Amino acid sequence: MTDWSIFLAMWPALLGAFVFGYVLGSIPFGLVLTRIFGGPDIRSIGSGNIGATNVLRTGRKGLAAATLLLDMLKGTVAVLIAHHLLGEPAAIAAGLGAFLGHLFPVWLGFKGGKGVATFIGVLLGFSWQAVLIYAGIWVAIAFITRYSSLSGLIACAATPAILWTLELPTPAKLFFVLAVLVFVMHRANIARLISGTENKIGQSTVKS
């Protein structure tokens, strides 16, 4: 069967996997955790997004770490469950759904996070080896430049090639799309990197 015929045969299952991933990915853990523990509405501070970086701006390092972990795991869980039940095509659909759910959660007017944590979580669902390489790239770039955003962008851009090298061509295609979306969501950071005004790791002043 061709890829197109497989898609036609599986589209109801793929749609279900996508919706499952989207619902899981759209859970705004940063917002939920800060509300539970008496923090401010993170949408009213910093960049206004719901990710771990913005939670960190509340001064609650523990909540930021928990948000990072949960935003990762929702991508991992979506991929693993879909793969276990329906195979790789469904895992691809669920991974895409989880990522888009984090970026554009329906419950919050489609205004979510920037996607790096969920990107890593989805990647973990496909290959832990790729996550280790991703982490190595991130650490190397961060050590050289002291820019967290630049480190994440370069590591995300390298991910499709990493997966292709690991002989995972279908996930590599998915992560090409996800990497493009990460760059779109970080366009403000990219503008600040170009202008030299982006915050470096360890700086106390944080720009939105």
LONU-304163 format. One record per residue: residue in one letter; x, y, z of N, C-alpha, C, O in turn. Coordinates in Angstrom, 3 decimals. Layout:
N
{rec a,{X,Y,Z},{X,Y,Z},{X,Y,Z},{X,Y,Z}}
...
***
This chain:
208
{rec m,{0.826,-1.197,0.000},{0.000,0.000,0.000},{0.868,1.258,0.000},{1.927,1.289,0.627}}
{rec t,{0.422,2.275,-0.695},{1.122,3.541,-0.702},{0.814,4.315,0.576},{-0.130,3.990,1.297}}
{rec d,{1.623,5.345,0.849},{1.371,6.177,2.026},{-0.030,6.791,1.970},{-0.706,6.907,2.991}}
{rec w,{-0.460,7.185,0.753},{-1.768,7.819,0.611},{-2.893,6.836,0.917},{-3.873,7.191,1.571}}
{rec s,{-2.749,5.595,0.442},{-3.783,4.602,0.693},{-3.834,4.219,2.167},{-4.905,3.936,2.704}}
{rec i,{-2.677,4.211,2.818},{-2.638,3.936,4.261},{-3.369,5.045,5.014},{-4.122,4.786,5.954}}
{rec f,{-3.130,6.296,4.578},{-3.801,7.425,5.225},{-5.313,7.309,5.079},{-6.051,7.502,6.045}}
{rec l,{-5.784,6.985,3.840},{-7.219,6.874,3.616},{-7.834,5.773,4.471},{-8.952,5.910,4.968}}
{rec a,{-7.093,4.682,4.635},{-7.619,3.567,5.421},{-7.647,3.886,6.918},{-8.493,3.377,7.654}}
{rec m,{-6.708,4.740,7.362},{-6.557,4.963,8.792},{-7.079,6.322,9.269},{-6.985,6.630,10.457}}
{rec w,{-7.628,7.137,8.362},{-7.877,8.526,8.747},{-8.774,8.691,9.977},{-8.548,9.620,10.753}}
{rec p,{-9.792,7.829,10.196},{-10.572,8.025,11.434},{-9.717,7.817,12.686},{-9.835,8.564,13.657}}
{rec a,{-8.856,6.795,12.653},{-7.978,6.546,13.798},{-6.969,7.669,13.959},{-6.666,8.076,15.080}}
{rec l,{-6.447,8.173,12.847},{-5.471,9.258,12.904},{-6.111,10.534,13.451},{-5.501,11.264,14.233}}
{rec l,{-7.340,10.788,13.031},{-8.050,11.957,13.548},{-8.272,11.823,15.048},{-8.095,12.780,15.802}}
{rec g,{-8.661,10.625,15.472},{-8.853,10.395,16.900},{-7.564,10.584,17.683},{-7.570,11.161,18.770}}
{rec a,{-6.446,10.091,17.125},{-5.155,10.254,17.783},{-4.767,11.719,17.863},{-4.234,12.173,18.876}}
{rec f,{-5.035,12.459,16.796},{-4.729,13.888,16.779},{-5.531,14.631,17.851},{-4.982,15.447,18.591}}
{rec v,{-6.818,14.345,17.927},{-7.682,15.006,18.921},{-7.239,14.645,20.334},{-7.189,15.503,21.215}}
{rec f,{-6.919,13.374,20.544},{-6.410,12.937,21.856},{-5.148,13.711,22.217},{-5.022,14.216,23.333}}
{rec g,{-4.217,13.804,21.272},{-2.984,14.537,21.523},{-3.244,16.009,21.782},{-2.634,16.611,22.666}}
{rec y,{-4.159,16.590,21.002},{-4.467,18.008,21.167},{-5.042,18.301,22.554},{-4.627,19.254,23.214}}
{rec v,{-5.993,17.483,22.989},{-6.618,17.696,24.298},{-5.576,17.577,25.403},{-5.553,18.386,26.331}}
{rec l,{-4.714,16.568,25.301},{-3.676,16.384,26.315},{-2.677,17.542,26.280},{-2.286,18.075,27.317}}
{rec g,{-2.275,17.916,25.066},{-1.297,18.992,24.935},{-1.822,20.345,25.353},{-1.040,21.222,25.719}}
{rec s,{-3.130,20.537,25.309},{-3.713,21.835,25.611},{-3.913,22.081,27.105},{-4.358,23.159,27.501}}
{rec i,{-3.591,21.097,27.932},{-3.687,21.308,29.382},{-2.653,22.359,29.791},{-1.456,22.115,29.632}}
{rec p,{-3.064,23.511,30.308},{-2.122,24.598,30.631},{-1.519,24.422,32.023},{-1.919,25.096,32.972}}
{rec f,{-0.562,23.518,32.133},{-0.032,23.183,33.453},{0.555,24.394,34.170},{0.412,24.514,35.387}}
{rec g,{1.214,25.295,33.440},{1.777,26.472,34.079},{0.715,27.304,34.753},{0.893,27.746,35.888}}
{rec l,{-0.387,27.522,34.065},{-1.495,28.304,34.619},{-2.149,27.572,35.777},{-2.449,28.173,36.809}}
{rec v,{-2.371,26.270,35.607},{-3.028,25.476,36.650},{-2.190,25.460,37.927},{-2.719,25.681,39.017}}
{rec l,{-0.898,25.203,37.800},{-0.038,25.092,38.984},{0.080,26.417,39.726},{0.012,26.449,40.955}}
{rec t,{0.255,27.511,38.988},{0.384,28.808,39.660},{-0.910,29.190,40.374},{-0.873,29.814,41.435}}
{rec r,{-2.044,28.821,39.800},{-3.317,29.116,40.475},{-3.488,28.262,41.723},{-3.932,28.754,42.760}}
{rec i,{-3.135,26.986,41.623},{-3.284,26.089,42.774},{-2.439,26.560,43.950},{-2.868,26.497,45.103}}
{rec f,{-1.222,27.037,43.644},{-0.304,27.415,44.711},{-0.275,28.921,44.975},{0.684,29.440,45.545}}
{rec g,{-1.331,29.612,44.557},{-1.509,30.994,44.950},{-0.655,32.012,44.232},{-0.447,33.112,44.743}}
{rec g,{-0.159,31.675,43.069},{0.634,32.618,42.297},{-0.248,33.505,41.441},{-1.466,33.327,41.403}}
{rec p,{0.365,34.466,40.752},{-0.404,35.350,39.875},{-0.820,34.641,38.597},{-0.298,33.574,38.274}}
{rec d,{-1.746,35.223,37.880},{-2.107,34.724,36.551},{-0.927,35.001,35.627},{-0.638,36.155,35.312}}
{rec i,{-0.247,33.941,35.194},{0.986,34.137,34.420},{0.722,34.782,33.068},{1.655,35.244,32.412}}
{rec r,{-0.528,34.820,32.647},{-0.845,35.488,31.383},{-0.762,37.010,31.521},{-0.789,37.733,30.525}}
{rec s,{-0.661,37.488,32.766},{-0.612,38.936,32.996},{0.796,39.448,33.268},{0.985,40.636,33.531}}
{rec i,{1.787,38.556,33.206},{3.161,38.970,33.467},{4.070,38.517,32.336},{3.702,37.658,31.535}}
{rec g,{5.264,39.104,32.276},{6.267,38.683,31.314},{5.764,38.643,29.894},{5.186,39.609,29.393}}
{rec s,{5.989,37.516,29.251},{5.572,37.340,27.862},{4.091,37.028,27.736},{3.527,37.111,26.645}}
{rec g,{3.455,36.665,28.856},{2.041,36.332,28.833},{1.744,34.908,28.416},{0.579,34.510,28.390}}
{rec n,{2.778,34.117,28.085},{2.496,32.740,27.683},{2.480,31.824,28.899},{2.804,32.247,30.009}}
{rec i,{2.102,30.566,28.682},{1.821,29.657,29.793},{2.955,28.681,30.075},{2.777,27.731,30.837}}
{rec g,{4.112,28.902,29.474},{5.215,27.965,29.610},{6.029,28.145,30.873},{5.779,29.048,31.672}}
{rec a,{7.027,27.254,31.043},{7.845,27.234,32.252},{8.668,28.507,32.420},{8.876,28.964,33.544}}
{rec t,{9.136,29.081,31.321},{9.936,30.303,31.426},{9.140,31.425,32.067},{9.663,32.170,32.897}}
{rec n,{7.879,31.546,31.685},{7.054,32.599,32.261},{6.689,32.283,33.706},{6.578,33.198,34.522}}
{rec v,{6.502,31.015,34.039},{6.264,30.636,35.435},{7.471,31.019,36.283},{7.317,31.460,37.421}}
{rec l,{8.671,30.852,35.732},{9.888,31.202,36.464},{9.912,32.696,36.819},{10.526,33.089,37.811}}
{rec r,{9.257,33.507,36.023},{9.223,34.942,36.282},{8.422,35.296,37.533},{8.481,36.429,38.012}}
{rec t,{7.672,34.326,38.064},{6.958,34.557,39.319},{7.881,34.352,40.512},{7.513,34.666,41.644}}
{rec g,{9.084,33.826,40.264},{10.017,33.537,41.340},{9.837,32.166,41.949},{10.527,31.820,42.908}}
{rec r,{8.921,31.379,41.411},{8.637,30.039,41.956},{9.381,28.998,41.125},{8.835,28.452,40.167}}
{rec k,{10.630,28.730,41.499},{11.462,27.817,40.719},{10.900,26.395,40.695},{10.976,25.704,39.678}}
{rec g,{10.343,25.971,41.815},{9.765,24.639,41.873},{8.592,24.483,40.930},{8.466,23.460,40.255}}
{rec l,{7.727,25.491,40.876},{6.588,25.437,39.964},{7.055,25.486,38.511},{6.480,24.830,37.643}}
{rec a,{8.100,26.268,38.257},{8.635,26.334,36.897},{9.173,24.973,36.465},{8.952,24.545,35.332}}
{rec a,{9.881,24.291,37.372},{10.425,22.966,37.057},{9.298,21.961,36.833},{9.365,21.136,35.921}}
{rec a,{8.265,22.034,37.666},{7.121,21.131,37.513},{6.401,21.397,36.199},{5.975,20.462,35.521}}
{rec t,{6.263,22.673,35.836},{5.623,23.019,34.568},{6.419,22.476,33.396},{5.851,21.914,32.459}}
{rec l,{7.731,22.643,33.447},{8.597,22.128,32.383},{8.416,20.624,32.221},{8.255,20.125,31.108}}
{rec l,{8.444,19.909,33.337},{8.322,18.450,33.293},{6.964,18.024,32.748},{6.888,17.146,31.888}}
{rec l,{5.895,18.638,33.240},{4.553,18.250,32.806},{4.290,18.633,31.356},{3.635,17.885,30.629}}
{rec d,{4.796,19.797,30.923},{4.637,20.182,29.524},{5.393,19.234,28.596},{4.973,19.006,27.461}}
{rec m,{6.502,18.684,29.074},{7.211,17.659,28.311},{6.417,16.361,28.276},{6.200,15.777,27.214}}
{rec l,{5.987,15.919,29.451},{5.369,14.598,29.559},{4.050,14.486,28.815},{3.696,13.402,28.352}}
{rec k,{3.309,15.597,28.690},{2.052,15.486,27.956},{2.315,15.137,26.491},{1.501,14.454,25.869}}
{rec g,{3.425,15.589,25.936},{3.792,15.193,24.584},{4.245,13.746,24.519},{3.895,13.016,23.591}}
{rec t,{5.025,13.338,25.510},{5.520,11.957,25.554},{4.379,10.961,25.705},{4.319,9.959,24.993}}
{rec v,{3.486,11.241,26.630},{2.359,10.331,26.891},{1.466,10.209,25.663},{1.033,9.108,25.322}}
{rec a,{1.189,11.313,25.000},{0.341,11.267,23.803},{0.945,10.360,22.744},{0.242,9.547,22.143}}
{rec v,{2.244,10.496,22.512},{2.915,9.691,21.487},{2.947,8.221,21.874},{2.644,7.356,21.053}}
{rec l,{3.309,7.935,23.111},{3.457,6.535,23.529},{2.132,5.789,23.520},{2.070,4.641,23.080}}
{rec i,{1.072,6.428,24.001},{-0.235,5.759,24.019},{-0.730,5.513,22.598},{-1.198,4.419,22.282}}
{rec a,{-0.629,6.530,21.739},{-1.088,6.366,20.361},{-0.279,5.302,19.634},{-0.829,4.505,18.874}}
{rec h,{1.035,5.293,19.872},{1.886,4.289,19.219},{1.537,2.889,19.705},{1.484,1.949,18.912}}
{rec h,{1.300,2.751,20.996},{0.965,1.438,21.550},{-0.343,0.907,20.981},{-0.461,-0.287,20.704}}
{rec l,{-1.320,1.781,20.807},{-2.639,1.345,20.352},{-2.741,1.191,18.847},{-3.397,0.268,18.362}}
{rec l,{-2.091,2.097,18.086},{-2.352,2.152,16.646},{-1.103,2.257,15.775},{-1.214,2.297,14.549}}
{rec g,{0.080,2.302,16.380},{1.290,2.309,15.582},{1.837,3.702,15.289},{1.326,4.707,15.785}}
{rec e,{2.892,3.738,14.468},{3.609,4.992,14.225},{2.773,6.095,13.580},{2.891,7.250,13.989}}
{rec p,{1.926,5.787,12.579},{1.138,6.882,11.994},{0.287,7.612,13.026},{0.185,8.839,12.994}}
{rec a,{-0.326,6.861,13.942},{-1.126,7.492,14.989},{-0.245,8.260,15.963},{-0.648,9.307,16.471}}
{rec a,{0.950,7.751,16.227},{1.876,8.459,17.106},{2.273,9.802,16.503},{2.394,10.795,17.220}}
{rec i,{2.475,9.834,15.190},{2.781,11.094,14.500},{1.623,12.077,14.665},{1.833,13.248,14.980}}
{rec a,{0.401,11.592,14.450},{-0.778,12.451,14.577},{-0.940,12.955,16.006},{-1.248,14.128,16.221}}
{rec a,{-0.733,12.077,16.981},{-0.878,12.473,18.384},{0.198,13.467,18.784},{-0.070,14.418,19.518}}
{rec g,{1.424,13.248,18.300},{2.508,14.171,18.609},{2.241,15.556,18.053},{2.461,16.559,18.731}}
{rec l,{1.766,15.610,16.813},{1.414,16.896,16.209},{0.286,17.555,16.993},{0.324,18.757,17.253}}
{rec g,{-0.719,16.765,17.367},{-1.835,17.301,18.129},{-1.399,17.860,19.477},{-1.848,18.934,19.876}}
{rec a,{-0.529,17.141,20.180},{-0.056,17.597,21.483},{0.705,18.906,21.359},{0.538,19.810,22.177}}
{rec f,{1.534,19.004,20.342},{2.321,20.220,20.139},{1.419,21.409,19.824},{1.576,22.484,20.403}}
{rec l,{0.476,21.213,18.909},{-0.445,22.292,18.556},{-1.356,22.647,19.728},{-1.724,23.808,19.906}}
{rec g,{-1.716,21.644,20.523},{-2.532,21.914,21.696},{-1.819,22.817,22.685},{-2.438,23.689,23.294}}
{rec h,{-0.521,22.613,22.847},{0.235,23.471,23.762},{0.357,24.887,23.207},{0.248,25.861,23.952}}
{rec l,{0.582,24.999,21.912},{0.726,26.324,21.297},{-0.593,27.075,21.231},{-0.646,28.287,21.443}}
{rec f,{-1.668,26.332,20.930},{-2.963,26.974,20.673},{-4.084,26.275,21.449},{-4.962,25.665,20.837}}
{rec p,{-4.071,26.352,22.784},{-5.104,25.678,23.580},{-6.467,26.365,23.431},{-6.587,27.572,23.640}}
{rec v,{-7.469,25.599,23.077},{-8.798,26.167,22.852},{-9.355,26.807,24.111},{-10.109,27.777,24.036}}
{rec w,{-8.981,26.260,25.288},{-9.512,26.760,26.552},{-9.007,28.166,26.872},{-9.616,28.868,27.679}}
{rec l,{-7.906,28.585,26.255},{-7.298,29.878,26.572},{-7.313,30.809,25.366},{-6.437,31.661,25.216}}
{rec g,{-8.309,30.639,24.516},{-8.398,31.510,23.345},{-7.275,31.289,22.361},{-6.890,32.207,21.636}}
{rec f,{-6.739,30.068,22.329},{-5.669,29.677,21.413},{-4.367,30.438,21.668},{-3.565,30.626,20.753}}
{rec k,{-4.157,30.876,22.916},{-2.921,31.570,23.283},{-2.188,30.730,24.315},{-2.536,30.741,25.496}}
{rec g,{-1.169,29.999,23.865},{-0.454,29.088,24.743},{1.007,29.399,24.887},{1.404,30.564,24.929}}
{rec g,{1.822,28.350,24.965},{3.253,28.504,25.142},{3.997,28.528,23.821},{3.398,28.538,22.746}}
{rec k,{5.331,28.536,23.928},{6.171,28.614,22.732},{6.597,27.241,22.216},{7.110,27.133,21.103}}
{rec g,{6.389,26.193,23.011},{6.474,24.852,22.464},{7.724,24.040,22.690},{7.730,22.853,22.365}}
{rec v,{8.793,24.614,23.234},{10.041,23.857,23.312},{9.918,22.645,24.223},{10.364,21.556,23.864}}
{rec a,{9.315,22.818,25.404},{9.191,21.688,26.332},{8.371,20.559,25.719},{8.752,19.393,25.813}}
{rec t,{7.255,20.896,25.096},{6.418,19.858,24.480},{7.115,19.257,23.269},{6.958,18.066,23.000}}
{rec f,{7.878,20.051,22.538},{8.714,19.549,21.441},{9.622,18.438,21.958},{9.705,17.367,21.356}}
{rec i,{10.305,18.695,23.077},{11.210,17.697,23.649},{10.438,16.468,24.109},{10.888,15.337,23.924}}
{rec g,{9.264,16.696,24.715},{8.467,15.569,25.179},{7.995,14.678,24.052},{8.037,13.454,24.168}}
{rec v,{7.547,15.278,22.963},{7.151,14.488,21.794},{8.362,13.732,21.248},{8.255,12.564,20.874}}
{rec l,{9.503,14.400,21.205},{10.729,13.760,20.730},{11.084,12.555,21.591},{11.505,11.522,21.069}}
{rec l,{10.918,12.680,22.898},{11.203,11.564,23.804},{10.318,10.370,23.503},{10.744,9.225,23.655}}
{rec g,{9.088,10.628,23.077},{8.189,9.537,22.730},{8.665,8.713,21.546},{8.304,7.545,21.405}}
{rec f,{9.478,9.328,20.696},{9.992,8.625,19.517},{11.409,8.088,19.711},{11.739,7.021,19.194}}
{rec s,{12.252,8.818,20.454},{13.643,8.395,20.567},{14.337,9.078,21.735},{14.568,10.286,21.703}}
{rec w,{14.667,8.315,22.758},{15.410,8.896,23.875},{16.821,9.280,23.451},{17.418,10.207,23.999}}
{rec q,{17.354,8.543,22.453},{18.688,8.887,21.974},{18.707,10.280,21.352},{19.651,11.048,21.542}}
{rec a,{17.646,10.591,20.605},{17.560,11.916,19.988},{17.486,13.001,21.050},{18.039,14.086,20.869}}
{rec v,{16.803,12.716,22.162},{16.709,13.696,23.249},{18.082,13.957,23.856},{18.406,15.099,24.183}}
{rec l,{18.885,12.918,24.008},{20.235,13.099,24.548},{21.085,13.967,23.625},{21.827,14.834,24.088}}
{rec i,{20.976,13.732,22.320},{21.727,14.554,21.365},{21.221,15.986,21.405},{22.011,16.930,21.395}}
{rec y,{19.903,16.147,21.449},{19.299,17.482,21.568},{19.869,18.198,22.786},{20.284,19.353,22.700}}
{rec a,{19.886,17.503,23.921},{20.383,18.110,25.158},{21.844,18.502,25.031},{22.257,19.552,25.523}}
{rec g,{22.630,17.653,24.368},{24.040,17.965,24.177},{24.242,19.226,23.350},{25.097,20.056,23.660}}
{rec i,{23.446,19.357,22.296},{23.522,20.562,21.456},{23.110,21.784,22.267},{23.768,22.823,22.207}}
{rec w,{22.026,21.663,23.023},{21.541,22.795,23.820},{22.609,23.253,24.802},{22.893,24.446,24.908}}
{rec v,{23.198,22.307,25.516},{24.203,22.654,26.524},{25.425,23.306,25.868},{25.964,24.281,26.391}}
{rec a,{25.857,22.774,24.736},{27.030,23.328,24.054},{26.788,24.763,23.601},{27.635,25.632,23.811}}
{rec i,{25.640,25.016,22.983},{25.336,26.365,22.497},{25.134,27.320,23.671},{25.566,28.472,23.623}}
{rec a,{24.474,26.836,24.724},{24.263,27.685,25.898},{25.582,28.046,26.563},{25.756,29.171,27.030}}
{rec f,{26.507,27.103,26.606},{27.822,27.355,27.213},{28.594,28.408,26.421},{29.283,29.253,26.992}}
{rec i,{28.466,28.339,25.095},{29.217,29.256,24.233},{28.585,30.640,24.206},{29.290,31.645,24.301}}
{rec t,{27.254,30.705,24.078},{26.581,31.986,23.833},{25.881,32.572,25.044},{25.681,33.785,25.108}}
{rec r,{25.498,31.731,26.017},{24.708,32.133,27.189},{23.283,32.539,26.824},{22.603,33.187,27.620}}
{rec y,{22.828,32.168,25.642},{21.456,32.466,25.224},{20.620,31.183,25.265},{20.860,30.261,24.486}}
{rec s,{19.646,31.124,26.165},{18.776,29.953,26.244},{17.927,29.811,24.988},{17.778,28.712,24.456}}
{rec s,{17.371,30.927,24.513},{16.497,30.868,23.341},{17.253,30.392,22.108},{16.743,29.572,21.344}}
{rec l,{18.458,30.898,21.911},{19.258,30.489,20.758},{19.618,29.008,20.846},{19.621,28.302,19.837}}
{rec s,{19.916,28.548,22.042},{20.252,27.135,22.241},{19.083,26.238,21.850},{19.258,25.229,21.167}}
{rec g,{17.881,26.624,22.297},{16.701,25.841,21.961},{16.398,25.857,20.476},{16.040,24.832,19.897}}
{rec l,{16.541,27.019,19.862},{16.254,27.131,18.431},{17.208,26.282,17.605},{16.781,25.589,16.682}}
{rec i,{18.488,26.330,17.925},{19.463,25.540,17.163},{19.237,24.045,17.374},{19.310,23.261,16.428}}
{rec a,{18.962,23.653,18.617},{18.709,22.233,18.894},{17.451,21.748,18.171},{17.423,20.636,17.644}}
{rec c,{16.414,22.583,18.149},{15.186,22.207,17.432},{15.453,22.101,15.931},{14.968,21.176,15.280}}
{rec a,{16.219,23.040,15.381},{16.525,23.018,13.951},{17.324,21.772,13.569},{17.198,21.268,12.453}}
{rec a,{18.146,21.278,14.500},{18.969,20.099,14.230},{18.210,18.795,14.370},{18.671,17.759,13.891}}
{rec t,{17.054,18.826,15.019},{16.336,17.596,15.352},{15.929,16.758,14.137},{16.107,15.541,14.181}}
{rec p,{15.391,17.340,13.050},{15.063,16.491,11.899},{16.271,15.716,11.369},{16.149,14.545,11.010}}
{rec a,{17.435,16.366,11.321},{18.651,15.681,10.851},{19.066,14.591,11.834},{19.528,13.525,11.428}}
{rec i,{18.899,14.861,13.120},{19.220,13.853,14.135},{18.368,12.610,13.929},{18.885,11.493,13.933}}
{rec l,{17.070,12.798,13.749},{16.165,11.663,13.561},{16.447,10.921,12.269},{16.357,9.694,12.220}}
{rec w,{16.789,11.663,11.220},{17.120,11.018,9.947},{18.367,10.152,10.111},{18.435,9.043,9.582}}
{rec t,{19.352,10.667,10.851},{20.576,9.907,11.108},{20.282,8.643,11.912},{20.933,7.615,11.726}}
{rec l,{19.302,8.727,12.801},{18.904,7.575,13.615},{17.949,6.643,12.873},{17.390,5.720,13.465}}
{rec e,{17.763,6.888,11.574},{16.913,6.074,10.704},{15.456,6.104,11.148},{14.779,5.078,11.214}}
{rec l,{14.996,7.321,11.451},{13.583,7.546,11.789},{13.045,8.612,10.834},{12.790,9.742,11.252}}
{rec p,{12.871,8.266,9.562},{12.532,9.279,8.555},{11.157,9.906,8.738},{10.990,11.102,8.502}}
{rec t,{10.162,9.111,9.159},{8.825,9.690,9.313},{8.772,10.680,10.468},{8.264,11.786,10.282}}
{rec p,{9.277,10.336,11.660},{9.354,11.360,12.707},{10.194,12.563,12.293},{9.911,13.683,12.720}}
{rec a,{11.218,12.356,11.473},{12.042,13.486,11.018},{11.193,14.493,10.248},{11.382,15.702,10.384}}
{rec k,{10.268,14.001,9.448},{9.384,14.906,8.697},{8.470,15.673,9.646},{8.241,16.869,9.468}}
{rec l,{7.952,14.980,10.651},{7.123,15.657,11.644},{7.901,16.766,12.324},{7.391,17.874,12.489}}
{rec f,{9.127,16.476,12.720},{9.898,17.454,13.478},{10.426,18.594,12.617},{10.804,19.640,13.146}}
{rec f,{10.457,18.413,11.325},{10.732,19.557,10.459},{9.603,20.582,10.608},{9.846,21.782,10.731}}
{rec v,{8.367,20.081,10.594},{7.201,20.962,10.758},{7.204,21.598,12.150},{6.970,22.799,12.284}}
{rec l,{7.468,20.798,13.183},{7.470,21.328,14.537},{8.563,22.369,14.736},{8.353,23.375,15.415}}
{rec a,{9.730,22.127,14.142},{10.828,23.091,14.265},{10.463,24.422,13.621},{10.777,25.482,14.163}}
{rec v,{9.802,24.374,12.472},{9.363,25.614,11.823},{8.416,26.372,12.734},{8.514,27.593,12.860}}
{rec l,{7.492,25.649,13.376},{6.543,26.286,14.283},{7.250,26.879,15.503},{6.869,27.950,15.977}}
{rec v,{8.266,26.197,16.011},{9.036,26.737,17.133},{9.671,28.070,16.743},{9.658,29.018,17.528}}
{rec f,{10.223,28.143,15.543},{10.830,29.392,15.086},{9.785,30.497,14.959},{10.048,31.649,15.304}}
{rec v,{8.610,30.145,14.467},{7.540,31.143,14.347},{7.152,31.665,15.729},{6.976,32.870,15.911}}
{rec m,{7.019,30.772,16.694},{6.607,31.175,18.030},{7.691,31.973,18.757},{7.398,32.694,19.710}}
{rec h,{8.934,31.844,18.309},{10.051,32.567,18.927},{10.490,33.772,18.093},{11.623,34.235,18.223}}
{rec r,{9.612,34.274,17.250},{10.018,35.370,16.374},{10.438,36.607,17.158},{11.330,37.337,16.725}}
{rec a,{9.805,36.856,18.312},{10.218,38.011,19.126},{11.619,37.793,19.696},{12.429,38.719,19.741}}
{rec n,{11.899,36.560,20.131},{13.241,36.248,20.628},{14.279,36.396,19.526},{15.377,36.902,19.759}}
{rec i,{13.926,35.952,18.324},{14.851,36.047,17.196},{15.154,37.511,16.892},{16.297,37.871,16.609}}
{rec a,{14.132,38.344,16.950},{14.335,39.775,16.706},{15.280,40.365,17.756},{16.137,41.184,17.427}}
{rec r,{15.126,39.950,19.018},{16.003,40.466,20.070},{17.417,39.917,19.934},{18.388,40.614,20.230}}
{rec l,{17.534,38.663,19.485},{18.871,38.113,19.251},{19.597,38.916,18.174},{20.783,39.218,18.307}}
{rec i,{18.883,39.252,17.121},{19.475,40.014,16.025},{19.884,41.412,16.489},{20.925,41.933,16.087}}
{rec s,{19.047,42.011,17.343},{19.332,43.374,17.815},{20.295,43.409,19.000},{20.762,44.476,19.398}}
{rec g,{20.589,42.231,19.560},{21.503,42.160,20.695},{20.868,42.487,22.024},{21.574,42.783,22.988}}
{rec t,{19.543,42.441,22.099},{18.844,42.795,23.343},{18.236,41.583,24.053},{17.564,41.741,25.073}}
{rec e,{18.459,40.401,23.538},{17.927,39.207,24.193},{18.670,38.960,25.498},{19.887,39.135,25.564}}
{rec n,{17.940,38.553,26.544},{18.561,38.265,27.827},{19.435,37.026,27.740},{19.092,36.059,27.059}}
{rec k,{20.557,37.059,28.427},{21.425,35.903,28.540},{21.095,35.117,29.814},{20.461,35.644,30.728}}
{rec i,{21.518,33.891,29.862},{21.282,33.050,31.027},{21.930,33.697,32.244},{23.109,34.048,32.222}}
{rec g,{21.139,33.849,33.306},{21.646,34.457,34.527},{21.322,35.904,34.683},{21.492,36.462,35.767}}
{rec q,{20.844,36.555,33.600},{20.458,37.949,33.734},{19.176,38.058,34.547},{18.277,37.228,34.420}}
{rec s,{19.101,39.083,35.380},{17.926,39.235,36.255},{16.765,39.909,35.531},{15.607,39.676,35.878}}
{rec t,{17.054,40.738,34.532},{15.995,41.444,33.825},{15.490,40.587,32.693},{16.272,40.111,31.869}}
{rec v,{14.176,40.384,32.647},{13.579,39.526,31.643},{12.647,40.326,30.774},{11.762,41.021,31.273}}
{rec k,{12.840,40.232,29.481},{11.976,40.934,28.548},{10.865,40.014,28.087},{11.026,38.794,28.081}}
{rec s,{9.744,40.588,27.703},{8.621,39.788,27.240},{8.814,39.396,25.789},{7.965,38.714,25.216}}
***
